[in-house]
């Protein structure tokens, strides 16, 4: 054991470490562990070995409690008390493990066998003797009291026992709380003792002990905040106490805590002034915990409205804390959820009370918008350039959180918020005397974009003016240009109702399309406009296609943006006449078809593989959105009701025309790349997306595609081909004209699947058994049981042979199962060909046997 421990802790070889860890874990659960764990705790051993001995004790007590005879409980308890006393002046990590072991023993014996566990712990460690000084005994007691609730939270007690023990622990708080309060108030208590007291409080409040009983102790925690050594622990204790769900019942206590929190404002301001981020962060956590968890309870105390408003303003100060997130401050993000909660609580009152609260809090929320938009501003170009990529990403996420908050706040402030933003933007863009920073302009636009992305702004009278302002912006910065693009995109639905404005914004979008720095914003904006406004875009179609074709040929956009651009063009073309669609398709995709023909002649290699997948992806994304079946005149400017255009002329759909033209080429590509699942997947995607979009209009392709799919799948079965087959069967199997090719394809695919199971079923079974034997999480056992059930139902003769062969191997699927147990498992599985629930139970039981957990209380709970 000593050698294995030395290997685990000191050997740099990872394989040796893994071997040692595996052996030691097995040793911990062995019956011999009771003997060697005490020997490993002897004073002449190094702390790492002592730690293993203490851990082994905890493992035996917490996981194998049923192995311990009841007449040994008292002896075990006495030994643990003795060892804790010995280590109270020794290794901290060993002491903690011993305390956890005794805590586990207490949880397993309270309340019946050891009814006064906590008072006895206090009494034992308050007694003089054993050569241990009072401070060390006090710290050991506090460690024990701290880990007791923590061990309860992670214990494997059955549910019925958890309820009993939680009640017993709750009753013990009456003797723990006065002790903690006494130690915290004593002037001569060492800092280490006070820190441990605060940790202990944090631990106990997680048991939902009544806040009214802890009131004095929580208030005492505030006196620890000025001490830098105790600050973090005191914050944690206060936040945990305030945040417990049960604490909202104790309104009087909460009201007493409000002035306590407000008294921290001076310390908060000093911390901000001195750049002390840790202190400002901690105080903000306390204020937010009180406000966020108890806003409704405190709002209802109308006579105390000024105190709660002062708390809200304190949180507002934290939201607007100076500096740029996340470089100069990390506090403001903590407050955002509070504003959601407060708004929800205000809006949940009846209309009469709501009106009273809105009178007070609407101005607060308008102030919040100003604060959030200020916080969303980019730093100077020079400062932003100095940020790391991680800091920039955190700032991006922070702005998204602000955007979500603004969208939510709009529900309270309504159209007045848009007017407010519009007026501010108008002032800074029309002020000729004082030029504003691009950051200020961008932030206000970002506010508009945040709201317009998710809220219907069609009724707003400020949007025409906003678009006029957009055209006045001197766009000399990538971030500003991005936000202008995204704002236009957010107004796509409004533009569909006001198409006269398209001529103003489209040139901006098409110009941005050629800038690789604006790739995401310009392409996504064009896609939104083409989707929402397609029936008003025919006059601009040739220009949009020409610019897009040029941009694609220059290869300035990443793959995903190229795919979005093709989707945009699909929407655009959907609103044109069939002849125009075919003409535009020809000019758009001919270069790619020519390139694909060239690639199809080349010997397969990684480079041309990527090019082939890219071209196939462009085609499938174009066909995803090109749908002429929904053509409709939806001109928003017309006073007449929308009228349907004449039905599409008879003849094949434009997508089908193109697919028929390139079908032979696709077959040529497949003939060389049939072994490559990614190329096959890209080919199948073209047809799958076309089928989903066209539905029955895809009919002319059914016969030849069915034949090609059959050839593909019979040569090399691929999942993507199977998915496409399912799609075809789903849509066309009931149509008489298409039944023969679909039936032939279905029969071929199912026969291939049967061959796959015959050839690879044994490997599948071995993998499933290995997982059941301990190779996978227990949470997945139901899924593995379903595999066994399906094999048993459809391949019974084969499964009978495979099970026998697989389970013959010694030690498989686990060293813990005997040959008899494996035979029983085999018989049980083979017997159940109808009752899937029973197979799941058999697998659950067998996996517990394989893992050495069968018969434990945990197992009883797992099998429920």
N, C-alpha and C positions, 0 to 999 in steps of 0.2 A: 504493500500500500504506500509506504514512504517513497519507494522508487517511482511509482506511478504519479504521485503528487508532485514530486520534483520535476518529472517530465512535463506534467501539465503546466506548471508555473514557469519553468526555466528553459525547457528545451525549445530552440527556435524552429525545429522541424515540425511543420504543421501536421504531417501524417502521424508522427509520434504523439503529438498533442491529442489528435482525434482518437487514437487508439487508447491513450491513457484516460481520456474523458469517458469513453464508452465503458471501459472496465470499472472506473470509479462509480459511474452511475449504477452499474449493475451491483457493485459492492454495497452501495447505499441501501438498496432495497432487499439485500440478502438477510436471512435470519441472523447471521453472524454480526450484523451491524451493531446490535445491542451490546455485544462484548467489546468490539474494537473502538467504538466511538468514545467511550469514557477514557480508554487508554490514550487515545489521540489528544485528549484535552489536558494531559499532564503538563506541569509547568516546564519540563525540560524540552518540550517540542516547540518548533518555530510556529509563528502565528498562522502561516498558510495551512499547516497540518492541523492545528487546533481548530481553524475555521472549518475544515472539512469534517472534523468530528462533530462540531456543533450543527453543521448543515445536515449531517446524517441523522442526528437526533431529531431535528425538525422534520425531515422527510418521513421518518418512521412514525412520528406522532401524528403528523397532519394527514398522511396518506394511508397509513396502515394501522390506524387506531384499533381496529377490531382484533388485531393480533396481540394486543396487550391485555393480560389477565387483570380483572378489576382489583384483585388483591395487591397488585403492584403499583396502583395509581399513587398512593401516598408516598411510597419509597421514591418513585420517579420524581414527584413534586419536590421532595426534600433534597434530592440530589441536584436538581436544577437550581433551586434556591441557593444551595451551597456553591455551585459552579459560578452562578451569576455574582455572588459575593466575592469570589476569588478573582474574577475577571473585571470587577468594577474599577480596579486600578490598573488593569492590563490592556490588552488589545481591544480597541473600540469595535472592530468588525466582528471579533469573536463574541464580545459581549452582546452585540445586537442580535446575532444568530441565536444565542442562548435565550435571550429575552423572547424572541419570536417562538422558540420551541416551547417555553413555559406558557406563552400566550395561547398557543395552539392547544396545549394540555388544558388550560382553563376553559377554552371555548368548548372542548369536548366533554367537560365535566360539569359546567354550570348549566342550570341552577341547581339540579338535584344533588349531585355528588359533592360539588364544591360550591355551596350557596353563597358564601361570603368571600369570594375570590379576591376582589379588589381591596377590601379592608384588611385581609390577611397580608396581601402584598405590601400595603402601606406599613402595617405593624412590624413585619419582618425586617424591613429596611430602615425603620426608625429606631430599632433596638441597637444599643451599643454592642460592640464586641467584634470578634473575628479579625482584629487588627486592621480594620478598614476605616479610614477617616470619614467624617460625616458628609463632606462635600461629595466624595466618590459614591457613597451609599445613596445620597439624594439624586445624583445624576443617573445611577443605575435604576432607581425606582422610576424616575421620569421616563427613561428609555423604555422600561417595561410597560408603563401606562400608555406610552405613545404607540407602541407597536400592537397593543391589544386590539384597538378598533381597526387598525390597518390589516391585521391578520384576519379579522372577522370579514372585512370587505373581500378578501381574496380566498377565503376558506372554501373547502369543498363540502361543507355541511349540507345534508339534504334540506329541502325547502322547509319542511315542518320544523326542523331543528333551528333553522336560521331565524324563524319568527320567535321561537322561545328564547334563544340566546340574545337576539337584539333587544327584547324586552328586559332581560336580566341586566344587560350592559347599560341600558337606559336608566335603570334604577340605581346603578352604581355611580352614576354621574353626581348624585347628591353628596358622595364622599370624596370624589375627585376634585370637583369645582372649588370647594373651600381651600383645599390644600394648594392648588395652583394659585389661587388669589393671594393666599398668605405668602407664598414664595415670591410672587411678583411684586408685592407691596413692601416686602422687607428691604430696608435701605441697604443692608449689608449682604444681600444675595449677590453672588458673583454673576458676571455677565453670561457665563456659560449656563448657569442654572436658569436664568431668566429666558435665554434663548430656547432651552429645552422645554420650559413651561409653555412658551408660545407655540412650539411645534406640537406639544401635547394637546393644547386647545384645538389647533387645526385638525388634528386627528379625530378628536371626540365629536366635534360639531358635524362631521360627516355622518354621524349616527342619527342626525336630526334631533339632538337633545334640545329641549325648549329654550328659545332665545331669552325668554324672561328669566330663566334660572341662571343664564350666563351673562346677564346684563352688566353686572358690576365688573366681571372679569373682562368682557369685551371693551368696556369703557377704560379699564386699566391698560389695555393694549395701546390705546392712544398715547398714553404717557411714555410708552417705549419708543414712539416714532422719532423723537429728536435724537435718539442714540443711534449713530451710524452702524454700530455693531448689531443692533437689534432690529433695524428698520425693515429689512426684507422679510424677516420672520414675522414681525408684527403685522405688516401689510397682509401677508398670506393668512394669518389667523383672523384678522378683521374681515377680509374679503370672504373667506370660507364661512365664517359665522353669519354674515349678512346674506350670503347667497343661498343658504339652505332653503328649500321650498317651503318648509314648515314655518320659517321665520316670519312670513307675511301675516300670520295670525296674531302676532304680538305688536299691535300698532303703537301702543304706548311706549314700548321699548324703542321702536323705530323712530318715533318722534323725538325721543331723548338723544338718539344718535345723530339726527340732522345737525344740531348746533356743534356737536363734536367734529363732524366732517367739515362744516363751514369754518371751524377754527383753524383748519389746516391751510387756509388760503394764503396766509402770510408766508408760511414755509414753502408753499407751492411757488409763489411769485419769486421768492429768493432763489429757489432752485432753478427756475427758468432763467433768471437774470445771470446766475453763475454758470449756466450751461450744465447743470447737474441733471442729466437725463434720467438717471436711475431714480432719484427722489421724485421728480415730477411725474414719472411713469407710475410709481407706486401710489402716490396720492391720488392721481387720476383713477387708478384702479378702484380705490376705495369709494370715491365719489360716484363712479359709474355703477359699481356693485349696488350701492344703496338706491340710486335712481332707477336703474334698469330692472332690478328685481322687485321694487316696491312702488313704482310710479302710481299705479292705480290706488293702492292703499293710502299713499300720501296725498294724492289729488282729492280723495274723498274727505280728508280732514280740512274742510273749507276754512275753518277758523285759523288754520296754520298755513294758509296759502302763501304768505310772504316768505316763510322759511323754505318751502319747497321751491318757490320761484328763485330764491337765492341759490339753492342747490343746482337748479337748471342752468343758471347763469355761470356758476362755477364750472359745470360741465362744458358750457359754451366756450369758456376760456381755454379749457383743455382741447376742445376741437380746433380752436384757432391758434394754438400754441405757436410761437414764432419759430421760423426755420422751415427748411424743406424736408419733407418726409422722403426717404428714410435716413437721409444723411445727417441732418441736424436734429431731428426729433423722431421718436417712434411712438409717441403718445396719442396723437390725434386719432389714429385709426381705431383705438380702443372705444371711442365714444360713439361711433356711427350707429351701432345697434340700438343704443339708448334712444336716439331720435325716432327710430321706427316704433319702439315700444311706447314711448310717450304719445306719439300720434295715434297709435292703435287704441290706447287707453282713453284718450280724449274723445275719439270718434265713436267709442263704444257706449258712451253715455246717452241718455235720452236727449231729444232735440233741445229741450229747454236748458238743461245743464250744459249741454255741448256748446250752446251759444255763449254762455257765460265764460267757459274755459277758452273758447276761440277768441273772445275779446282780449284775453290776457296773452294767449300763446301764438296767435297769428303773427303779431309783430316779432315775436321771438324767432319764428320759423323763417320770416323774411330776412332777419339778421343772419340766421343759419345759412341761408343760400349764399349771402355775400361772403360769409366766412369760408364756406366750402369751395366757392369758385376762386377765392384768393389762395386757398391751400392747393387747388388743382393747377395753379400756374406753374409753368416750367421755370427753372432757374435761368440765369443768364447763359448765353451760348457757351461762354468760357467755362463757367462752373459745370454745366451739364456735360461738356466734353471731358471733364476730369472724373466723372462718375464711372464706376465699374459697370459691366453689363448686368451684374446681379442687382445693383442699386437701381439701374434704369428699369429692369423688369419689375422690381418691387414697387417703384413709382407708378408704372403702368397699371399694375393690379390695384394700387391705391386709388388711382383715378377712376378705374372701373367701379370700385366700391362707392366713390363719391357720386358717380353717374347714377348708380342704382338708388342711392339715397335721394338724389334730386328728383328722380322719376317718382319715388314714393311720396315725397313732400308735395309734389304737384297735386296729388289727390286732396290735400288739405287746402292749398292756396289757389288752385284752379287757374283760370285764364289770366288773372291778375299777375301771376308769376311770369308768364310769357311777355306781357306788356312791360313789366318791370325790367326784364332782361333786354327787351327791344329798345327801351328808352336809354338804358345805360350804353348799349352798343352804338346806338345812333349818336349819342353825345360824344363818345370818344372817336368815332369815325368822321364826324363833321366838324370837330373842333380844330380850326386851322391855326389857332394860337399856340396850342400845346400838343405836340405829338405824343401819342400814347405808345407804350411798348407793345410789340407783337404778342407778348405773353398775356397781356390784359385782354386784348382782342380775342385771342385763341380761347382763353378760359370762358369768356361770355358765350362764344359760339359753341363751346363744348357743353355748356349748360343747355342751350337750345337743342343741340343734337341728342343729349341724354333724354330729354323729355319727348322729342318728336319721334325717336326710335320706337317707343312703346305706347305712346298716348296718341289718340286720334286728334290731330290738330287742324282738321279740315275746316272747322267752324271759325278758327282764329282769324281775326282781322289784321294781325301783324305780320303774317307770313309773306304777303306780297312785298311789304316794306323790307322785310328781312332779306329777301332775294335781291332787292335793289341795293341793300347795304353790302351783300356778298360781292357784288360786282365792283364796289368801290374799294375793297380791301387790296392793299398793296402786298401781294403774296411774295414775300422774299425769304421764306423760311419753310423747311420741310414739315415741321410739326404743325405750323399754321395751315399749310396747304393740305395736309392730311385731314385736319379737322374741317376745313371748308368742304372737302370731298365727302367726308362722312355726314356732314350736315345736309348736303344736297341729297345724299342717299337716303337719309332719314325722312326727307320730304317727298320721296318718290310717290307715295299714295296721294299726297296733296297735288303734286304735279299732274297726276292722272285726271284729277278733277279740274285742273286749271292748265290745260295743255298749251295755252298761249305763251306760258313762261318757259316752255322747253327750249325755245330758240335762244333764250338768254343763258341757260345753264349748260346746255349740251357742249358748246365750244370749250367751256372750262374743263369739262370732264374729258373730252377727246384730246385736249392738249395735255392734260395730266397723264393720260394713258401712255404717252411716250416717255414718261419719266420713271426710270426703275425705282427711284426712292419713294414714289407714290403708288407702287404696284398694288398693294393690298387695297388701299382706299379707293383708287380710281377704278379698278376692275370691279370691286364689290358694288360701287355706286352705279356703274354702268349696268351691271347685272340687275340691280333693283329697278332702275329706270326702264330697262327693256322688259322686265317682268310686269311692272305695274302699268306702264304707259304704252305697251306695244301697239295698241290700236291707233295711237296718235303719232307713231314713229315712222310710218311708210315714207313721208317726204324726206326724212333724214337717213333712211335705211342705207342707201348706196354709200353715203359718206361714212357712216358708222362701220359698215363692212370694210370699206377701203382702209380706214385708219387701223381697224383691228387686224386686217390682213398684213399690213405693213409692220405693225408692232410684233405680231407673231413671227414674221419672217426674220426680224432682227434678234429674236430670242433674248429679249431683255427681261422677261418675266420668269419667275420660277414655275415649276410644273403645275402646282395647285392653282396659281393665278391664270395660267393658260387654260386650264380646265374650266375655271369660272367664266373666262372670257367666251369660250365655246358655248357654255350654257346661256350666256347673255345673248349670243347670236342666234341660238335656237329659239329663244323667246321672241326676238326681233323678227326672224323669218316667218314665224308662225302666223303673223298677221298679214303677210303679203299674199298676192295671187300665186297660184301654183307655178305659172310660167316664170314669175320673178323669183320665186323660191329656188327653182331649178337653176336659173341663171346665176343667182348668187352662190348657191351651193357649188356650182361648177367652178366659179372663180376662186372660191374659198378653199375647196379641198383638193383641187387638181394638183397643186404643188406637192401635197402630202401623199397623194396616190402615186405620183411619179417617184417620189422618194421611197415609198414602200415597195414599189416594183424593183427598184435598184437594190434595196436591202434584201428582198426576197431571193435575189440571185446570189447573194454573198454567202460565204461559209459562215455558219453561226459562230459568234464570239460575243463576249460581254458588252462590247461597245455597241454593236448593231442591235443587240437584244434590247438595250435601254431605248434606242431610237424607235424600234418597232413598237414597244409598249407605249411610248409617248404618243406616237401617231394613232394607234388604236384607241388610246385614252381620249385624245381630242375628238375622234369620231363618235365614241360612245357618249361623251358629255354633250356634244352637239345634238345627238339624237334623243337624249334624255328629255330635252325641253322643246324640241321641234314638234309641235302638235297642232295640225290644222283643223282638227275636229271641233275646236272651241272658238273658231273665228266668229267674231261678233262686232258690230259697230257700237262702240261704247264712248262716242265722243261726248265729253262732259260739257262742251260749250253749247251743244245743241239744246234747244228748248223742247224739241220733240222727244218722245220716249225712245230709248234705244231700240234699234230694229236689227233683226238677224240679216246677214247677207245671204245671198243665194247659196244653196248648198254647194259644197265643193264639186267641181266637174267630175263626171265618171272617169275612172281610170285609176291606176295605182297611186298610192301615196308617194310624195317626193322622197321620203326616207327609203321606201321600198325600192324605188327606181335606182337610187344610189347603191343600196345594198346589193341589188341584182347585178349592177355594173361591176362592183368590186368583189363579188362572191368568189370568182375563180382565183383572184389574187389572194384572198384570205385563205383559200384552200392550199395554195402554193406555200404561203407562210407557215401554215399548220403542218404541212408535210415535212418541213425541216425542223420545226420546233415542238413537235408533239410530246417530246419528253420533258419539256420545260413547263412546269405548272403555272408560272407567272404569265408567260405568253398565252397559254391556253386560257387562263383566266381573263386576260385582256380581250381575247377574241370573243369569248362567251359574253363578256360585259356589253359589247356592242349590240349583240342580238337580244340579250336579256333586257337592257334598257329600252331598246326599240320595241320589244314585245310589250313591256309595261306601259309604254306611252301610247302605242298604236292600237293595242288590243286586237280587235277583229280585223282592222285594216292591215294587219301583218299577214293575213291569210295567204297571199300569193307566194310567200316565202316558206310556208310550213313544210311542204314536201321535200324541197332540196335541203332545208336546214335539218329536218329529221334524219335524212339520209347521212348528212355530214356528221351529225352528233353520234349516230349509231356507229359509224366508222371510227370516230375518235375514241368513243368509250370502249369499244371492243378491242382496240389496240392497246390503249393505256387508260384505265379508269381514272378520272379526275373529278374532284369535288365540284368544280365550277361547271363542268358539263352536266353533272347530276342536277345541280340547281337550275340550270337552264331547261333541262328536260322536265323538271317538276313544273316550271312556269308554263311550258308548252302544253303539258298534259292538263294543267289547271284551266287553261283558256280554251283549248281546241278539242278536248277529248269528246265533248258532247255533240260536236258538229259532224254531221254525216259525211260531208265532203272530205273532211280531214281525218276521219277516224282510222282508215287503213294505215297511213304513215305513222300516226301517233301510236297506234296499237303495236306496230312492228317495233318502233323505238322503245316502247315501254317493256315489251317482252325481251328485247335484247339486253336492256339495262338491268332488268331483274335477274336474268340468267347470269350476267357478268358478276353481279353482286353476290350471287350464290357461290360462284367460283372463288371470289375473294375470301369469303368466310371459310370455305373449305381449305384454302391454301394458308390463310393467316390466322384462322380462328384459335389455334392452340397458343400462338404467341399472345393474342389478345387475352385469352383466359389466364395465362401466366402473369401478365401485367396486372390484371384485375386481382388475382389472388395475392400478388406481392403487395398491392395497395391495401387490401383487407388485412394482411398480416402485419401491418404497421408502417408501410411505406408512404401512406398518405393520411391526410387529416381525417379524423373520425366524422367530421361534418359532411364528408363526401360519400359515406357508406351507402346511402340510399341510391345514389346514382350508380355505384358499382353493382348494387343488388339488381337494378333494372337491367344492366347488361347481362348478368347471369340468368335472369328471368327470360329475356329474349332468346338467348342461346338455348335454354332448356325447352322453350316453346317451339322454336323453329329448327333446331339442330340437335334434337335429343340423342340420337345414336352417336353422333360425333362427340357431344359433350360428355357422355358416359365414359368414352375412351380417354378423352383429354383430361378429365378430372382425375381419373385413376393414375394416368402417367405423370401428371404434374405434381400430385400430392405424394407420390412415392419418394420423391427426393427428401433426403434426411435434412431436418432443420428448416424445411420450406412449408409454409410461408413464414414460420416463426419457430424459434428454438423452444418456445414455451408450450407448444401443442404436441400432444402424444399422437401416435398412429391411430389409436382408438377414437380420439376426438376428431381427427381428420376423416376417418371412415363415417362417423356419425354425421358430420357436416355434409359429406358427399351424398349420403342416403337422404338427408333432409332436403337438400337442394333438388335432387333428381325427382323427389316425390311431388314437389310443388310446381305444377305446370299451369295452374289456374289462379291461385291466390298470391298475387304480387305482394300484398301487405305482409303475408307470412314469410316470404323470401327475404324481405327487408329485415324482419325481426331475427331470422336465422343468421343473416350476415352481421347484424349488430352484435348479437351474442358471440359469434365466432371471433369477431375483431377484438372484443374485450378479452377473450381467452388468449388470443395471440399476443396481446399487449400486457398480460399479467394483471388485468384490472377486474377480472370476473369475480363476482361475489363481494365486491366492496360496496360501500354505501353510495359512492360516486356512480358505480355501474347501475345500481338500482334506479338512480335518478336519470341516467343517460338513456335507459331502456324504456322510460315512461312514455 
